[in-house]
Amino acid sequence: MAAVFLYLVFSVALPAIIFIVHRSSRCRRLRLPPGSLGLPFVGETLQLISAYKTENPEPFIDERVNRFGSVFTTHVFGEPTVFSVDPETNRFILQNEGKLFECSYPGSISNLLGKHSLLLMKGNLHKKMHSLTMSFANSSIIRDHLLVDIDRLIRLNLDSWPDRVLLMEEAKKITFELTMKQLMSFDPCEWTESLRKEYVLVIEGFFSVPLPIFSPTYRRAIKARTKVAEALSLVVKQRRIESESGEKRKDMLGALLASDDDGGLSDEGIVDFLVALLVAGYETTSTSMTLAVKFLTETPLALAQIMCCWGPYGIAGFVTVPYGSGHLSRGSAVHVTCNFLVQLYSLGFKKEEHGQIRAKKGEGEALEWSDYKSMTFTQCVVNETLRIANIIGGIFRRTMTDINVKGYTIPKGWKVFASFRGVHLDHEYFKDARTFNPWRWQNNSGATCPANVFTPFGGGQRLCPGYELARVELSVFLHHLVTRFSWTPAEEDKLVFFPTTRTQKRYPINLQRRDRV
Ligand code: HEM
């Protein structure tokens, strides 16, 4: 018995004690940002996971900011990590990419992305490929080439919707189709649909336990990734042949093949690059679409301002939207409309945004760039959705050297997490920060927002190259949704933040077509 006790002391307890003592004396020497490294090995990972399983968007960060301040030390996912919820520090991290900080993903994520993905590239190659991607998704390209397809594919999708949909699923399908068109000029067909099925399995892998032995989801994702890569590499081969015979297409693949002309990317490199672009825009844009609709539904004044069309019952289409504690009938709608109008005018409401755009157009006529530019309130809704519930809550980086921040030292090789959502939800920067209030973004509302405070698309060398594209996709989607349908949530659905920002039930809604309203 004594031998067993001694064995336990020497093999388990003693190393743990040495680890803790060594760790805390090293921390004192280095003057790390305040915080707690938690238990040996697991650190505070379990607290982090259980916190984000609640409805509260930032419980883990809130608690530690209250105790330690806006830059604190913790230990999550196997590594000591410094969290920053300070806009200045976040900006410092973003602006020093490649000099003091570098991006860092676990091997499991790199396997799914592919080693030639833009997200994993570094140095000059990253700069070159980032600017190529930016130039492919900038305003003039969207205006002159992409908008027409965005408008057409969104309409096609919405026209095929039944009376009840899982909005999150539909938004994902739309986003995938748009990306396939933009990257490789494919219209939706059986082939793209079967690719999408494999691709969905790849995406599931990003949110699974990344250990092949334990996680069938991760194993399936790796297999599916191989299938997606095989399918895409056939496309690349075919397009290379076409390109060599002088046939050029104005899509991302065309740009990548052209860049290959000065001795750049292999077929494998191009495939990795395409897969990463599919991944980067997929969950992000589709989740934002779904959440914008959810927040609008729960904010009737904003919904009225964005969509309403005058009809025989006052604000037509609005009559079925829940208001306050109950649902409106047509009779009561007239009454409530008066209150609404008073409130809407007091918020600077002039005329419905999308109804007005539609009124100037023939049936089925596509949106133009000037229409998009006139969607000013929609941009407020998009900003507010990204502020409150961006799927990218922040970014991880690794320090390349010892770094001084606010009088503390972050040791070389440590992880840092610049939390965007923590800043976006801070009352110091946004009044009533946890309330969805799109009017805060209107020019005349007096909202001040320095550039480093609102960073839903990151910044610096890794600024999201799809930021304008995502805004256009979201705006066009909202336009066609609100001008075609009224809707009600089919079930109560909660916003959750783990393993990613999403609604628990994929936001089921019942739809009514406007021409039948
Ligand atoms: C609402 C939608 C979107 C959000 C919120 C979003 C957000 C972000 C953020 C925060 C980053 C920075 C990551 C970092 O610094 O490590 C990023 C990077 C990136 N995004 Fe987006 N994104 C969105 C849509 C898109 C779309 C539609 C595309 C497609 C072109 C895209 C492509 C990328 C790529 C390729 C990167 C990596 C850039 C690099 O590492 O150089 N994103 N995105």
Residues whose N, C-alpha, C, O or C-beta is under 5 A from the ligand:
A	BS01	HEM	L118 L119 H130 L277 A280 G281 T284 T285 S288 I392 I395 P456 F457 G458 Q461 R462 L463 C464 P465 G466 L469 A470
